[in-house]
Amino acid sequence: MTPPQRRRREPDPEPTPQPPKEGEGKNPERLYIITGPDGERAPLDLVTLIVARAEPPSSATPEQSAVLRMCRAPLAVAEVSAYLSLPFSVVTVLLTEMLAAELVQARAPIVRQHLPDRSLLEAVMNGLQRL
């Protein structure tokens, strides 16, 4: 019978660094600089559409300039938040300031009718029956 042979231990491989999760690794001081002291917020929700009303002034922050460039066509607040990689709460404070300065306009999303027109459905049904 052969005695068991000893194996040399190898050091554990270094774990690969994981990418930071959402919200981790961000500088909270930078978010405070963007938003300033907490004040009143406009009643914005995720689907509120934002439209730029003016060109970025020379005194605008980089985030405000980015919002004004993005929102030449209507864009939802959720999309603005995603494109800027900023939390929704920070974007609402930023947009509140811009609304007060009349740089952007907020409007409700376009709501589609819940039920289509009955005559349209009947015309489609008749057309399908003729096939």
Phi, psi and chi 1 to 4 in degrees:
 res  aa     phi    psi   chi1   chi2   chi3   chi4
   1 MET       -  135.9 -178.7  163.4  168.9      -
   2 THR   -93.1  133.4  -46.2      -      -      -
   3 PRO   -70.5  149.1   20.8  -26.7      -      -
   4 PRO   -63.6  140.6   20.3  -26.4      -      -
   5 GLN   -91.8  142.6  -65.5 -174.7   -3.1      -
   6 ARG   -80.9  139.8  -70.3 -173.5  142.2 -178.5
   7 ARG  -107.7  142.9  -67.6 -170.8 -176.8  175.6
   8 ARG   -75.9  133.5 -164.4  174.3  -84.8 -120.0
   9 ARG   -76.2  136.9  -79.0 -168.5 -169.6 -177.7
  10 GLU  -106.0  145.2  -57.7 -149.8    7.4      -
  11 PRO   -63.9  146.5   18.8  -25.5      -      -
  12 ASP   -61.3  137.4  -68.6  -25.2      -      -
  13 PRO   -65.8  147.9   21.9  -29.4      -      -
  14 GLU   -65.1  131.9  -68.3  -67.7  -38.1      -
  15 PRO   -66.0  141.8   21.9  -29.0      -      -
  16 THR   -72.0  137.8   57.3      -      -      -
  17 PRO   -67.1  132.4   19.7  -26.0      -      -
  18 GLN   -86.5  143.8  -61.4  -66.8  -33.0      -
  19 PRO   -64.8  146.3   19.8  -27.4      -      -
  20 PRO   -65.4  144.0   20.6  -27.9      -      -
  21 LYS   -72.6  165.0  -65.6 -179.9 -178.1  174.9
  22 GLU   -60.1  130.9 -174.5  177.3  -19.8      -
  23 GLY    92.3  -19.4      -      -      -      -
  24 GLU   -90.9  150.2  -68.8 -179.9    4.9      -
  25 GLY    80.2   -0.7      -      -      -      -
  26 LYS   -89.2  150.6  -62.7 -144.2  179.5 -160.2
  27 ASN   -87.7  109.2 -171.8   -8.2      -      -
  28 PRO   -65.2  -26.9   16.0  -22.7      -      -
  29 GLU   -66.1  -35.9  -71.1  130.4    6.9      -
  30 ARG   -64.1  -40.7  174.7   69.8 -177.9  141.9
  31 LEU   -63.9  -36.5  -62.9  178.3      -      -
  32 TYR   -67.3  -37.5  179.6   78.0      -      -
  33 ILE   -64.5  -38.5  -69.5  170.2      -      -
  34 ILE   -65.7  -44.3  -66.8  170.9      -      -
  35 THR   -90.2  -27.5   59.9      -      -      -
  36 GLY    74.2 -170.4      -      -      -      -
  37 PRO   -63.6  146.7   11.2  -15.4      -      -
  38 ASP   -67.2  125.7 -164.7   22.0      -      -
  39 GLY  -130.1 -157.8      -      -      -      -
  40 GLU   -72.8  150.9  -68.3 -175.5   27.8      -
  41 ARG  -120.8  145.5  -66.2 -174.8 -172.2  176.6
  42 ALA   -71.2  151.0      -      -      -      -
  43 PRO   -75.6   78.4   27.2  -32.9      -      -
  44 LEU  -105.5  142.2  -59.6  172.2      -      -
  45 ASP  -122.3 -177.1   57.9    2.4      -      -
  46 LEU   -62.8  -30.3  -68.5  170.9      -      -
  47 VAL  -101.6    3.8  -66.6      -      -      -
  48 THR   -63.4  133.4  -58.6      -      -      -
  49 LEU   -89.5  136.8  -63.3  176.6      -      -
  50 ILE  -114.5  131.8  -56.4  -63.8      -      -
  51 VAL  -129.0  132.6 -177.0      -      -      -
  52 ALA   -71.2  139.4      -      -      -      -
  53 ARG  -110.0  -10.9  -63.8 -179.1   70.2 -171.4
  54 ALA  -149.5  167.7      -      -      -      -
  55 GLU   -79.7  155.7  -68.9  -64.1  -43.4      -
  56 PRO   -62.5  123.6  -18.1   26.7      -      -
  57 PRO   -72.1  164.6   23.3  -29.4      -      -
  58 SER   -66.9  -23.3   59.1      -      -      -
  59 SER   -87.6    1.8   62.1      -      -      -
  60 ALA   -72.8  146.4      -      -      -      -
  61 THR   -74.4  164.5   64.2      -      -      -
  62 PRO   -58.5  -36.6  -22.9   29.8      -      -
  63 GLU   -68.1  -41.1  -69.5   80.5   11.2      -
  64 GLN   -64.3  -41.5  -70.7  175.4  -22.6      -
  65 SER   -62.5  -40.5  -63.2      -      -      -
  66 ALA   -63.9  -41.9      -      -      -      -
  67 VAL   -62.9  -43.9  168.4      -      -      -
  68 LEU   -65.9  -35.8  -70.0  171.8      -      -
  69 ARG   -69.9  -41.0  -77.2 -167.9  -54.7  -88.6
  70 MET   -69.2  -36.3  -78.2 -170.6  -62.9      -
  71 CYS   -94.4   27.9  -66.7      -      -      -
  72 ARG   -62.8  -34.4  -71.0 -173.5  180.0  132.8
  73 ALA  -107.5  152.0      -      -      -      -
  74 PRO   -55.3  135.2  -23.0   32.0      -      -
  75 LEU  -139.4  137.1 -158.5   60.1      -      -
  76 ALA   -71.6  152.3      -      -      -      -
  77 VAL   -60.0  -37.2  175.9      -      -      -
  78 ALA   -62.2  -38.9      -      -      -      -
  79 GLU   -68.8  -40.8  -66.8  173.1  -53.5      -
  80 VAL   -59.5  -44.8  172.9      -      -      -
  81 SER   -60.3  -42.8  175.5      -      -      -
  82 ALA   -68.7  -44.1      -      -      -      -
  83 TYR   -66.0  -34.2  -70.5  142.6      -      -
  84 LEU   -84.8  -10.2  -67.4  177.2      -      -
  85 SER    56.8   42.6  -60.8      -      -      -
  86 LEU  -121.9  150.0  -68.4  172.3      -      -
  87 PRO   -62.3  153.1  -18.0   27.2      -      -
  88 PHE   -57.1  -41.1  174.7   73.8      -      -
  89 SER   -62.9  -37.7   58.1      -      -      -
  90 VAL   -68.5  -41.3  172.2      -      -      -
  91 VAL   -65.5  -37.1  172.2      -      -      -
  92 THR   -65.2  -37.8   56.2      -      -      -
  93 VAL   -66.7  -43.6  172.2      -      -      -
  94 LEU   -60.8  -45.2 -178.8   66.9      -      -
  95 LEU   -69.3  -32.0  -70.3  173.3      -      -
  96 THR   -61.7  -43.9  -60.4      -      -      -
  97 GLU   -62.8  -40.9  -67.6  171.7    1.8      -
  98 MET   -70.5  -33.1  -65.6  176.6   73.8      -
  99 LEU   -66.5  -40.3  -74.7  165.7      -      -
 100 ALA   -65.5  -34.7      -      -      -      -
 101 ALA   -84.6    1.5      -      -      -      -
 102 GLU    57.3   37.4  -64.3 -175.6   -6.8      -
 103 LEU   -87.7  -28.0  -65.8  172.9      -      -
 104 VAL  -131.6  165.0  -65.1      -      -      -
 105 GLN  -125.8  136.8  176.9 -176.7    9.8      -
 106 ALA  -106.6  137.2      -      -      -      -
 107 ARG  -142.3  156.8   61.7 -177.9 -157.9 -160.2
 108 ALA   -69.7  150.9      -      -      -      -
 109 PRO   -67.0  156.3   22.8  -31.0      -      -
 110 ILE   -74.7  122.0  -59.9  168.8      -      -
 111 VAL   -97.9  127.6  179.8      -      -      -
 112 ARG   -84.5  156.0  -64.5 -175.5 -179.9  175.5
 113 GLN   -65.8  144.5  -68.7 -179.4  -18.4      -
 114 HIS   -71.0  -39.6  -65.9  -69.1      -      -
 115 LEU  -116.5  134.9  -62.9  174.2      -      -
 116 PRO   -70.4  165.7   17.1  -22.7      -      -
 117 ASP   -62.2  133.8 -174.1   23.5      -      -
 118 ARG   -62.5  -39.3 -177.8  179.1  178.3   98.5
 119 SER   -64.5  -34.1   61.4      -      -      -
 120 LEU   -66.2  -43.5  174.7   66.2      -      -
 121 LEU   -62.9  -40.7  -70.0  175.7      -      -
 122 GLU   -65.2  -39.3  -71.4  174.2   -3.0      -
 123 ALA   -65.4  -40.3      -      -      -      -
 124 VAL   -65.0  -44.1  169.7      -      -      -
 125 MET   -62.6  -43.4 -174.8  178.4   70.0      -
 126 ASN   -64.3  -40.5  -68.9  -24.1      -      -
 127 GLY   -63.4  -38.8      -      -      -      -
 128 LEU   -69.3  -36.0  -70.8  173.4      -      -
 129 GLN   -67.6  -31.0  -72.8  175.0  -14.3      -
 130 ARG   -72.2  -20.1  -71.9 -175.1 -156.4  148.4
 131 LEU   -71.9      -  -67.2  174.9      -      -
